[in-house]
Amino acid sequence: MTDQSDGRSNHVAPPPVPSDIGIVAALPIEVAPLLANLREVRKYVGALYTIHEGFCGDRLVSLIITGPGRQAALKGAEVLVLGHRPRWLLSIGFAGALDPSLTRNTLLIPDRILSPLGEALRIDIQSASDGHDVSTSRSLVTVDHIVRTAAEKADLYRETGADAVDMETHAVASLACDRGLRFLSVRVISDEASTDLPPEILTLVGPTGGYRVGAAIGAIWKRPSSMKDMLILREHASQAARTLGEAVPEILKRLPGA
């Protein structure tokens, strides 16, 4: 990877020192507030990924944005672990509520992570959840597609009993388990169980997590009312990201041994 820390020219980056905490996120919007608050940021730019390294408080954090989905998260997490050797590995970002009692912007630190096949991983969350306004003793299921409608969410809730759903956490948790790393998932509810997301969401996010402008323009052309839906979706995502940006630094402070 090349280093762009000086903002002027690319050069071969020095080998990174081990990070206290490695963070894996799918979308840039999920971690924009957190990235904005990192200090002494250095970027390691590779062919597929850019890893941001900087200090959050006194913790050295390395962060990678992988794009959505289990395979993307797994590949990105492998790159992060190989190069930056974090002591903790975190999967952070948005989640959809399956439990009707969960409201938007509720912060979750799940202690049980389910795969699409129902395989369960137990996570020790006590040290991270103490003293925080978070929902604990919760389960999260990772699936391979966007669960868009309230009907789909209700079906998944009945099938799995999970409280929330995402597309990345189980892959990152499995890697952490295989590598003997301590793991945590920090998720914020971005859409409630009763909410139908606009159908355009299935095409708006690209494979690297970026926003597809052409797809958005096409969606508005086909369904003009979708513009309002997308603006609401964007505002809800921004609110959820701010919730993460405020909570994650406090959680990182309390991770033992990081």
Secondary structure as GFF3:
##gff-version 3
##sequence-region A 1 258
A	DSSP	beta_strand	2	3	.	.	.	ID=ss1
A	DSSP	beta_strand	11	12	.	.	.	ID=ss2
A	DSSP	beta_strand	21	25	.	.	.	ID=ss3
A	DSSP	alpha_helix	28	36	.	.	.	ID=ss4
A	DSSP	beta_strand	39	45	.	.	.	ID=ss5
A	DSSP	beta_strand	50	56	.	.	.	ID=ss6
A	DSSP	beta_strand	59	65	.	.	.	ID=ss7
A	DSSP	alpha_helix	70	84	.	.	.	ID=ss8
A	DSSP	beta_strand	88	97	.	.	.	ID=ss9
A	DSSP	beta_strand	107	108	.	.	.	ID=ss10
A	DSSP	beta_strand	112	114	.	.	.	ID=ss11
A	DSSP	beta_strand	120	122	.	.	.	ID=ss12
A	DSSP	alpha_helix	126	129	.	.	.	ID=ss13
A	DSSP	beta_strand	139	142	.	.	.	ID=ss14
A	DSSP	alpha_helix	150	160	.	.	.	ID=ss15
A	DSSP	beta_strand	164	166	.	.	.	ID=ss16
A	DSSP	alpha_helix	169	179	.	.	.	ID=ss17
A	DSSP	beta_strand	182	191	.	.	.	ID=ss18
A	DSSP	alpha_helix	201	204	.	.	.	ID=ss19
A	DSSP	alpha_helix	213	222	.	.	.	ID=ss20
A	DSSP	alpha_helix	226	253	.	.	.	ID=ss21
###
